[in-house]
Amino acid sequence: MANEINVEQLLAERGQDFGLEMLGGEKGLHKKITTYDVNRPGLALTGYTGYFVHQRIQIVGGAEITYLSALTASERVAAIARVFAFDLPCVIVTRGQEPPVEMIEAANREEIALLRTPLSTTPFIHQLTAFLDFILAPQILVHGTLVDVFGVGVLYTGEAGIGKSECALALVERGHRLVSDDVVTIKRRGRGILIGYANDVLRQHIELRGMGIVDLAALFGIRAIRLRKRVEVEVRLKPWNDTEKYERLGLEDQTTTILDVEIPVVSIPLVPGKNIAIISEVIAMNHLLKITGYHPAQEFNRRLKHIMENHRRGTVFHEDDLE
């Protein structure tokens, strides 16, 4: 799912940072902002609206204000009416400029919020789009635990009570960092990047069944937690099942999909005494090896095939065959 924001929320959350002020169209504050992209309406003001992306926030900078100032009063009214005839989310004037009175009148008439910022046009666009990209990014809530293990974001999933929190606690005790326990908010950023977050209530806390809520930052120090981390590997914790066939070689990487992004997944069957923390460290380091282009299981398979081929040909086996 994607987050939503309207103009009123934009003012509440970033109005002070951006120095935004209302100039007109207060009745349009309820309108939703559906994309992080913005648009400069200069071409539409001149008369061509064939490719006018009116769904975006319209940014009126120095070029637009200068153009409107050069028009006659009737031409200016027509140009502004042409743009405000579309269902715009809002219009923002940059550089603290004074918009034509006809623009304020059109904003009130069409119920389109007209705002102003003292920021220069280009820096403001960069800041606004970055904020909207974060707010509007597709997101999902996952029942699991996210831990930074050797710089790899490992997402632990499994049925309730399987031991995800206990695994996270063991990893933190070994120097790794908790991001979120129980519920992980995952957002898709950019091209194929998943970022996991903890919500404000659960942050730095884990639940240990039989004991209760534990504050890891208070116990282990602030370095035991982090606010966000890229989700790179999913580890599924499962009870041991004698009838299920488990991966033995790892030649083919298994994957799962979260928010249309494919990431590796490793299923770990649990038995009493199994040290999941150490296994997790190996999973993280193995993932780092694969990123660098070295696939341990495939490399082992290649060497084994080489030895078997030499044996078939009658070649004497040497230890060098393993190098």
Phi, psi and omega in degrees: 000156179251145175291164176232154176209143174247178185296323180297320178291325176299317178295318183292320186272328184229008181301318181289317181298320182270354182065035184284141175223148180280134175247340181173173177068038182302332181289352180263009182294340182281348186294139183277145173258119189251353180216150179278347178288149176239172183219145171260120188274022184304314182295320179295324178296328180283346176128346182259116181241018182300322181240036181281114181272082187285349179289346183266160171297134181263125181255119180256110182255198183297323181297317181293317181295319178297318179298313181297325180294334182277351182273160172286166182302317181291321178294322180293317178300317181294318181295315181291319179297326180298320181283316184283355175289339177278158180277081183277144175293316176185168178233133181236124178266130184261174174061019178065023184286156177267113180286159177300148180299331179296330179288321178294319179296319179294322179297317179292320182293316184268000180057052177241122184298129177246118184241165177220142177231146177281351184288150175294156190300305185295311177300322179295317179300318180297315181292319181294314181293325178295318179295313181292325178299321179290313184294319186269001181298140176302140182216162179211149175260127182242132175281105183181192181226133181245126181228141174273109181246110182054035179084000178256127178282109183254121180259117180264127177233164181152169183296158180302135178083007182287337178120021181295315182292321179296322176297316179298319179298316179297323180291319178297320179296335179268006174103004179270180192232132178278137173257308181203143176240146175079303179230125179244124173273121182244128177243145175265120181243139177059216181262100173071030179246125178254127179243128180259141182227157169260147176282167187295333183281315186273347186312132177068006179248147171229157179252120176253116184296131184095345180238315180117205184277135180235134177266105184290326179295323179288326183278315188249354182098164186295338180287353180279352182228162170214157189280329182206159179200144175294134178273116186243331181219137172257132176246116180264119178268126183228147173294145179298136178230117184297337183270351183267141178268125183255153179299131181248327185254322181077027180291322180254122179289131175271144182229160173226165183238127175234122181053042178068014177249129182269128177227158178295148176227139178234127179260126182244114175283135185259135172225157180303134177092353181288129183269094184289331180297313179294318178299322179297319178297320178294320178300316181295314180293324178295322177296319178297322177298317181295324178298324180280357177103001180254117180252102186307313183294317180292325178293319177298318180296322179296315180295320180297318178297323179297317179295317181295322179294318177296322179294321179296325180277354181085013180286138179293135181283132174237154177299333180298339180295341179272354184271000000 
